[in-house]
């Protein structure tokens, strides 16, 4: 049988995953990446001796006994990487400077909440029991290969089915209404993603944390992506950087190759886009293969908002236990055209690879509006002034908490949605594609998901966050894996994996 050649657009986690599994299954793949490094949004960058991380705070799949770990092992992603599991996932400073510790251990979290408000015991136990049931639900990496595996998958899902049905359309804010204690209600409303965030996201995350299956790989995002890149190249894959794809070449409604921005054309039997969905469909393919359903996604579905990231290199150390904390202000601040009352900070002192000895990296991220920055960029001086003002605001907030910090800041880096857009091509600077809300939860829970093909176009497939609502690195990795598994089925091959020993 002649070896099929596959072109993959984009060396993000989904593209690298598709490339690795393609190589494992006898396909010859080549990835074309517009940037100079792998990982897409899963990246880090260096500034004057400091490394600023733009992605991983915690990663599902770090427990060797859980199923997602198998995929990372197949991709070589966690090989030789130390994993940190935090005792306290986040510290919330809310009304009146009162603090709440969001413990990773749900038994301890339950005790913390009951100590605040014993009268809310019923709602607290309901929340914790929902986590306990859902944490038993495994993401099986393969379709069951035997009757025994089928039974195991079925039995593991039974405790979670009722919980999934009960909470799939509920927001955090809707659950918070069950809490009578004012401070505890404020905690729940701000505990994860805000009141409008689906509570399923919080429940699943706490289940992973409780299982020590959502740790942090020391070295950060780019080191993580480099490990998968290394695995891909060792498998015989080819990767070309600084290769921006302008068009998918089509003949008789079949994808036959790509054209790069330098005018060169490259051909293959199959074309896979792991790049931005909007650019793929409406630019690379000129919108010719978008039906009402596909257009409806981009016209109506909500995307993860872009962010402003303020990264600081600071000549001091902090308390690594308080690695993630949010601060609620009495009065909101006007920043980049929006009001912000809660600021979330991340202290990377637990990763010694990111800062010189005795120094620290502190990062603040908050949601923002892409259109605001797009308009502002028309006047470069105003754009730069806005970035400087935002950095000053963040430093002042931290100086209130850590007096003298403003004099210890050595490096300041501000990334806007236009930065994300420039380096990754992501539509409107979105950080994870489709937002998790009631609309996308219905797509996710339907079992069908979004189509990986476009109507009327053969030999073309999409993978990654724009065909997998919810985003995240595990989703991206599984998406690439599922795609190659689907191609194997179409080609009459048995899907297989090989792992580094």
C-alpha positions as CSV (number, residue, x, y, z in Angstrom):
1,X,0.0,0.0,0.0
2,X,1.3,3.4,-1.0
3,X,2.1,5.7,2.0
4,X,-0.4,8.6,2.2
5,X,1.0,12.1,2.6
6,X,-0.7,14.5,5.0
7,X,-0.1,18.3,5.2
8,X,-0.9,19.8,8.6
9,X,-1.4,23.5,9.0
10,X,-0.2,24.7,12.4
11,X,2.2,23.3,15.0
12,X,0.0,24.0,18.0
13,X,-0.8,21.1,20.3
14,X,-3.6,19.7,18.0
15,X,-1.3,19.9,15.0
16,X,1.6,18.3,16.8
17,X,-0.7,15.6,18.1
18,X,-2.1,14.8,14.6
19,X,1.4,14.7,13.3
20,X,2.6,12.3,16.0
21,X,-0.3,9.9,15.6
22,X,-0.1,10.2,11.8
23,X,3.6,9.1,12.0
24,X,2.7,6.3,14.4
25,X,0.2,4.9,11.9
26,X,2.2,4.9,8.8
27,X,1.3,8.3,7.3
28,X,4.0,10.7,6.1
29,X,3.2,14.1,7.6
30,X,4.6,17.6,7.3
31,X,3.6,20.5,9.5
32,X,3.7,24.1,8.3
33,X,3.8,26.7,11.1
34,X,3.7,30.5,10.7
35,X,5.7,31.1,13.9
36,X,9.3,30.2,14.8
37,X,8.4,27.9,17.7
38,X,5.9,25.1,18.4
39,X,2.9,25.1,20.6
40,X,0.7,27.9,19.2
41,X,-1.0,29.4,22.3
42,X,0.9,26.9,24.5
43,X,4.0,29.1,24.6
44,X,6.5,31.1,26.7
45,X,8.8,34.0,25.9
46,X,12.0,35.4,27.4
47,X,12.7,38.9,28.5
48,X,16.1,39.9,30.0
49,X,16.6,36.6,31.9
50,X,13.0,36.0,32.8
51,X,10.6,33.6,31.1
52,X,7.0,34.7,30.9
53,X,4.4,31.9,30.4
54,X,1.3,32.4,28.4
55,X,-0.6,29.2,29.0
56,X,-0.2,26.4,31.5
57,X,-1.2,27.1,35.1
58,X,-2.4,23.5,35.5
59,X,-2.7,20.6,33.1
60,X,-5.2,17.7,33.1
61,X,-3.5,14.4,32.8
62,X,-0.6,14.6,35.2
63,X,-1.7,11.6,37.3
64,X,0.0,8.4,35.9
65,X,-3.0,6.3,37.0
66,X,-5.6,8.4,35.0
67,X,-6.4,8.0,31.4
68,X,-5.3,11.4,30.0
69,X,-1.8,10.7,31.1
70,X,-1.6,7.9,28.5
71,X,-2.0,10.5,25.7
72,X,0.7,12.7,27.1
73,X,3.0,9.7,27.5
74,X,2.3,8.7,23.9
75,X,3.2,12.3,22.8
76,X,6.3,12.4,25.0
77,X,4.9,15.5,26.7
78,X,5.6,14.9,30.3
79,X,8.8,12.8,29.9
80,X,11.4,13.8,32.6
81,X,9.2,16.8,33.7
82,X,8.6,17.3,37.4
83,X,4.9,17.9,38.3
84,X,3.8,20.3,41.1
85,X,0.4,19.7,42.7
86,X,-0.7,22.7,44.8
87,X,-2.4,22.3,48.2
88,X,-4.3,25.5,47.6
89,X,-5.5,26.0,44.1
90,X,-6.3,29.7,44.5
91,X,-6.7,32.3,47.3
92,X,-9.6,34.7,46.8
93,X,-9.5,38.1,48.5
94,X,-13.0,39.4,48.5
95,X,-15.3,41.7,50.6
96,X,-13.5,43.6,53.3
97,X,-10.1,41.9,52.6
98,X,-11.5,38.6,53.8
99,X,-9.8,35.6,52.2
100,X,-10.9,32.2,51.1
101,X,-8.6,29.3,50.4
102,X,-9.8,27.1,47.5
103,X,-8.2,23.8,48.5
104,X,-7.5,21.2,45.9
105,X,-8.5,18.5,48.4
106,X,-12.3,18.6,48.3
107,X,-12.7,17.2,51.9
108,X,-10.7,20.1,53.1
109,X,-12.6,22.5,50.9
110,X,-15.9,21.2,52.3
111,X,-14.6,21.7,55.9
112,X,-13.5,25.3,54.9
113,X,-17.0,26.1,53.5
114,X,-18.9,24.5,56.4
115,X,-16.8,26.4,58.9
116,X,-17.9,29.7,57.3
117,X,-21.5,28.8,57.1
118,X,-22.8,25.6,58.8
119,X,-26.4,26.7,57.9
120,X,-25.5,26.2,54.2
121,X,-24.5,22.6,54.8
122,X,-27.0,21.2,52.4
123,X,-25.9,23.2,49.4
124,X,-22.2,22.7,50.3
125,X,-22.6,18.9,50.5
126,X,-24.5,19.0,47.2
127,X,-21.6,20.7,45.5
128,X,-18.9,18.5,47.0
129,X,-20.9,15.3,46.2
130,X,-21.3,16.4,42.6
131,X,-17.5,16.7,42.4
132,X,-17.0,13.3,43.9
133,X,-19.4,11.6,41.4
134,X,-17.9,13.4,38.4
135,X,-14.3,12.7,39.3
136,X,-14.9,9.0,38.7
137,X,-15.7,9.8,35.1
138,X,-12.7,9.0,32.9
139,X,-11.9,10.3,29.5
140,X,-11.2,7.0,27.8
141,X,-8.6,7.5,25.2
142,X,-9.7,4.7,22.9
143,X,-13.0,3.2,21.9
144,X,-13.4,0.1,24.0
145,X,-11.5,-2.8,22.4
146,X,-13.1,-5.6,24.3
147,X,-16.3,-6.5,26.2
148,X,-14.3,-6.0,29.4
149,X,-13.3,-2.4,28.5
150,X,-16.9,-1.7,27.5
151,X,-18.2,-2.8,30.9
152,X,-15.5,-0.8,32.6
153,X,-16.4,2.4,30.7
154,X,-20.1,1.8,31.4
155,X,-19.7,1.2,35.1
156,X,-17.4,4.2,35.6
157,X,-20.0,6.5,34.0
158,X,-23.1,5.4,35.9
159,X,-22.5,7.5,39.0
160,X,-21.9,10.6,36.9
161,X,-24.8,10.4,34.5
162,X,-27.4,11.9,36.8
163,X,-25.0,14.7,37.8
164,X,-24.2,15.5,34.2
165,X,-27.9,15.7,33.4
166,X,-28.6,17.9,36.5
167,X,-25.8,20.4,36.1
168,X,-25.1,20.6,32.3
169,X,-27.2,23.7,31.8
170,X,-26.5,25.4,35.2
171,X,-24.2,28.4,35.7
172,X,-22.1,29.1,38.7
173,X,-24.3,32.1,39.5
174,X,-27.5,30.0,39.4
175,X,-26.0,27.6,41.9
176,X,-24.7,30.4,44.1
177,X,-28.4,31.5,44.7
178,X,-28.7,28.4,46.9
179,X,-26.1,29.9,49.3
180,X,-27.5,32.1,52.1
181,X,-24.3,33.3,53.7
182,X,-23.3,36.6,51.9
183,X,-19.5,36.0,51.9
184,X,-19.8,32.4,50.9
185,X,-22.2,33.3,48.1
186,X,-19.7,35.9,46.9
187,X,-17.0,33.2,47.0
188,X,-19.0,30.7,44.9
189,X,-19.9,33.5,42.4
190,X,-16.2,34.2,41.9
191,X,-14.7,30.8,42.5
192,X,-14.1,29.9,38.9
193,X,-14.8,31.8,35.7
194,X,-17.4,34.1,37.2
195,X,-21.2,33.8,37.7
196,X,-22.0,33.1,34.0
197,X,-19.5,30.3,33.7
198,X,-21.1,26.8,33.5
199,X,-20.8,25.1,36.8
200,X,-19.7,21.9,35.1
201,X,-16.4,23.5,34.4
202,X,-15.8,24.1,38.1
203,X,-17.0,20.6,39.1
204,X,-14.8,18.8,36.6
205,X,-11.8,20.9,37.5
206,X,-12.1,20.3,41.2
207,X,-12.5,16.6,40.5
208,X,-9.2,16.6,38.6
209,X,-7.5,18.6,41.3
210,X,-8.7,16.2,44.0
211,X,-7.3,13.3,42.0
212,X,-3.9,15.1,41.6
213,X,-4.6,15.0,37.9
214,X,-4.2,18.7,37.2
215,X,-0.7,19.5,38.2
216,X,1.8,21.9,36.7
217,X,4.8,20.6,34.7
218,X,7.9,22.5,35.8
219,X,9.5,24.3,32.8
220,X,6.2,25.7,31.6
221,X,4.4,25.9,28.3
222,X,7.2,26.1,25.7
223,X,9.2,23.3,27.3
224,X,6.0,21.2,27.2
225,X,5.4,22.0,23.5
226,X,9.1,21.4,22.7
227,X,8.8,17.9,24.2
228,X,6.0,17.0,21.8
229,X,7.9,18.6,18.9
230,X,10.9,16.4,19.8
231,X,8.6,13.3,19.8
232,X,7.2,14.3,16.4
233,X,10.6,14.7,14.8
234,X,11.9,11.4,16.3
235,X,8.9,9.7,14.7
236,X,10.1,11.0,11.3
237,X,7.7,13.9,10.9
238,X,8.8,17.1,9.1
239,X,8.2,20.6,10.4
240,X,8.7,23.9,8.6
241,X,8.6,27.1,10.5
242,X,8.0,30.7,9.2
243,X,5.7,29.1,6.7
244,X,2.4,31.0,6.7
245,X,-0.3,29.2,4.7
246,X,-2.4,31.6,2.6
247,X,-4.6,29.2,0.6
248,X,-5.7,25.6,0.7
249,X,-5.4,24.4,-2.9
250,X,-8.6,22.7,-4.2
251,X,-9.2,20.7,-7.4
252,X,-12.6,19.3,-8.3
253,X,-13.8,19.9,-4.7
254,X,-10.8,17.9,-3.3
255,X,-8.1,19.5,-1.2
256,X,-4.8,18.8,-2.9
257,X,-2.3,21.0,-1.1
258,X,-1.4,24.5,0.2
259,X,0.1,27.8,-1.0
260,X,2.4,29.6,1.3
261,X,2.8,33.4,1.6
262,X,6.1,33.1,-0.3
263,X,4.1,31.7,-3.3
264,X,5.4,28.2,-3.1
265,X,2.9,25.3,-3.4
266,X,3.0,22.0,-1.6
267,X,0.9,19.0,-2.4
268,X,-0.4,15.9,-0.4
269,X,-3.2,13.3,-0.4
270,X,-4.8,14.9,2.7
271,X,-4.8,18.4,4.1
272,X,-5.5,19.0,7.8
273,X,-6.0,22.4,9.4
274,X,-5.1,22.7,13.0
275,X,-4.9,26.5,12.6
276,X,-7.5,29.2,13.4
277,X,-10.9,28.1,12.3
278,X,-12.1,31.4,11.0
279,X,-8.9,32.0,8.9
280,X,-9.1,28.4,7.6
281,X,-12.7,28.6,6.4
282,X,-13.1,32.2,5.3
283,X,-9.5,33.1,4.1
284,X,-7.7,29.9,3.1
285,X,-10.8,28.5,1.5
286,X,-12.6,31.8,0.7
287,X,-15.7,30.7,2.5
288,X,-16.7,28.4,-0.4
289,X,-17.3,25.4,1.8
290,X,-19.2,27.0,4.7
291,X,-22.9,26.1,4.9
292,X,-25.4,27.8,7.3
293,X,-24.4,25.6,10.2
294,X,-20.7,26.5,9.9
295,X,-21.4,30.2,9.4
296,X,-23.8,30.1,12.3
297,X,-21.0,29.0,14.6
298,X,-18.9,32.1,13.7
299,X,-21.9,34.4,13.6
300,X,-23.6,33.4,16.9
301,X,-21.4,31.3,19.2
302,X,-19.5,33.0,22.0
303,X,-15.7,32.7,22.0
304,X,-13.3,32.8,24.9
305,X,-12.6,36.5,25.4
306,X,-9.1,37.6,24.5
307,X,-6.9,38.8,27.4
308,X,-4.4,41.4,28.4
309,X,-1.4,39.7,30.1
310,X,0.9,41.8,32.2
311,X,4.1,39.9,33.1
312,X,6.6,41.3,35.6
313,X,10.1,40.2,36.4
314,X,10.7,41.1,40.0
315,X,13.8,41.2,42.2
316,X,12.4,39.4,45.2
317,X,10.7,36.1,46.2
318,X,7.1,35.6,47.3
319,X,5.3,32.9,49.2
320,X,5.0,29.9,46.7
321,X,1.9,28.6,48.6
322,X,0.0,31.7,47.5
323,X,0.8,30.9,43.9
324,X,-2.6,32.0,42.5
325,X,-4.6,34.8,44.1
326,X,-7.4,37.2,43.1
327,X,-8.1,40.6,44.6
328,X,-11.5,42.2,44.7
329,X,-11.5,46.0,44.7
330,X,-14.1,48.2,46.5
331,X,-14.5,50.3,43.4
332,X,-13.9,48.9,39.8
333,X,-11.1,50.4,37.7
334,X,-11.6,51.5,34.1
335,X,-9.1,49.7,31.9
336,X,-9.1,49.5,28.1
337,X,-12.7,50.6,27.9
338,X,-14.0,48.1,30.5
339,X,-14.6,48.1,34.2
340,X,-12.6,45.6,36.3
341,X,-13.2,44.8,39.9
342,X,-11.4,41.5,40.3
343,X,-7.8,41.0,39.4
344,X,-6.2,37.6,39.2
345,X,-2.5,37.1,39.8
346,X,-0.2,34.2,39.3
347,X,3.1,33.8,41.1
348,X,5.5,31.3,39.5
349,X,7.9,30.9,42.5
350,X,7.3,27.2,42.4
351,X,9.0,26.9,39.0
352,X,12.7,27.9,39.4
353,X,13.3,27.7,35.7
354,X,11.4,30.9,34.9
355,X,13.4,33.5,36.9
356,X,17.0,34.0,38.0
357,X,17.8,32.8,41.5
358,X,16.2,34.9,44.2
359,X,13.8,36.6,41.7
360,X,10.2,36.0,40.6
361,X,7.8,36.1,37.8
362,X,4.3,37.5,38.5
363,X,1.6,37.6,35.9
364,X,-1.8,39.3,35.8
365,X,-4.4,38.4,33.1
366,X,-7.8,39.9,32.5
367,X,-10.4,39.7,29.8
368,X,-10.6,42.6,27.3
369,X,-12.2,43.7,24.1
370,X,-10.5,42.9,20.8
371,X,-12.3,45.7,18.9
372,X,-11.1,48.3,21.4
373,X,-7.4,47.3,20.8
374,X,-7.9,47.0,17.0
375,X,-9.2,50.6,16.9
376,X,-6.5,51.8,19.3
377,X,-3.7,50.3,17.2
378,X,-4.6,52.8,14.5
379,X,-2.8,55.4,16.7
380,X,0.5,53.6,17.8
381,X,1.3,56.3,20.4
382,X,-2.1,55.8,22.2
383,X,-1.7,52.0,21.9
384,X,1.7,52.1,23.7
385,X,0.4,54.6,26.2
386,X,-2.5,52.3,27.1
387,X,-0.2,49.4,27.6
388,X,2.1,51.5,29.9
389,X,-0.9,52.7,31.9
390,X,-2.2,49.1,32.4
391,X,1.2,48.0,33.6
392,X,1.4,50.9,36.1
393,X,-2.1,50.0,37.4
394,X,-1.1,46.4,38.0
395,X,2.1,47.4,39.7
396,X,0.3,49.8,42.0
397,X,-2.2,47.1,42.9
398,X,0.6,44.8,43.8
399,X,2.5,47.5,45.7
400,X,-0.5,48.0,47.9
401,X,-0.2,44.3,48.9
402,X,3.6,44.1,48.9
403,X,5.0,47.6,49.8
404,X,8.2,48.5,48.0
405,X,7.4,46.2,45.1
406,X,7.3,49.0,42.6
407,X,11.0,49.6,43.1
408,X,11.8,45.9,42.7
409,X,10.3,45.5,39.2
410,X,13.0,44.9,36.7
411,X,11.1,43.8,33.6
412,X,7.6,44.7,32.3
413,X,5.9,43.0,29.4
414,X,2.3,43.7,28.2
415,X,0.7,41.4,25.7
416,X,-2.7,42.4,24.2
417,X,-5.2,40.5,21.9
418,X,-3.3,41.9,18.9
419,X,-0.1,40.2,20.3
420,X,-2.0,36.9,20.4
421,X,-3.5,37.5,16.9
422,X,-0.1,38.4,15.5
423,X,1.8,35.3,16.8
424,X,-1.0,32.6,16.5
425,X,-3.5,33.9,14.0
426,X,-6.3,33.3,16.4
427,X,-9.6,35.0,15.5
428,X,-10.2,38.1,17.5
429,X,-7.2,37.1,19.7
430,X,-9.3,34.4,21.4
431,X,-7.3,32.3,23.8
432,X,-9.3,29.0,23.6
433,X,-11.8,29.1,20.8
434,X,-15.4,28.4,21.7
435,X,-16.5,29.5,25.1
436,X,-18.1,26.9,27.5
437,X,-21.7,28.1,27.9
438,X,-25.2,26.6,27.5
439,X,-25.0,26.6,23.7
440,X,-21.6,24.9,23.5
441,X,-22.4,22.5,26.4
442,X,-25.3,21.2,24.3
443,X,-22.9,20.5,21.4
444,X,-20.4,18.8,23.7
445,X,-23.0,16.7,25.5
446,X,-24.7,15.6,22.2
447,X,-22.0,13.1,21.5
448,X,-21.7,14.3,17.9
449,X,-19.7,17.5,18.5
450,X,-18.7,19.7,15.6
451,X,-17.9,18.2,12.2
452,X,-14.2,17.8,11.4
453,X,-15.0,18.2,7.7
454,X,-16.5,20.9,5.6
455,X,-19.5,20.2,3.3
456,X,-18.6,19.5,-0.3
457,X,-14.9,19.3,0.3
458,X,-13.0,16.0,0.2
459,X,-9.7,15.1,1.6
460,X,-9.8,18.0,4.0
461,X,-10.2,17.9,7.8
462,X,-10.1,20.3,10.8
463,X,-8.8,19.6,14.3
464,X,-8.2,21.6,17.4
465,X,-10.1,24.1,19.5
466,X,-12.3,25.4,16.7
467,X,-14.0,22.0,16.2
468,X,-13.9,21.1,19.9
469,X,-15.9,23.4,22.2
470,X,-14.3,24.1,25.5
471,X,-10.7,24.4,24.4
472,X,-7.7,23.4,26.6
473,X,-4.6,21.4,25.9
474,X,-6.1,17.9,26.6
475,X,-8.9,18.7,24.2
476,X,-6.4,19.7,21.5
477,X,-4.3,16.6,22.0
478,X,-7.3,14.3,21.9
479,X,-8.6,16.1,18.9
480,X,-5.5,15.3,16.9
481,X,-5.6,11.7,18.1
482,X,-9.2,11.3,17.2
483,X,-8.7,12.7,13.7
484,X,-5.9,10.2,12.9
485,X,-8.0,7.4,14.3
486,X,-10.8,8.5,12.0
487,X,-8.4,8.5,9.0
488,X,-7.2,5.0,9.9
489,X,-10.8,3.7,9.9
490,X,-11.4,5.3,6.5
491,X,-8.2,3.7,5.2
492,X,-9.0,0.3,6.7
493,X,-6.0,0.5,9.1
494,X,-5.9,-0.6,12.7
495,X,-5.1,2.5,14.8
496,X,-2.0,2.0,16.9
497,X,0.4,4.0,19.1
498,X,4.0,3.6,20.1
499,X,5.4,5.1,23.3
500,X,8.8,6.2,24.4
501,X,10.2,3.8,26.9
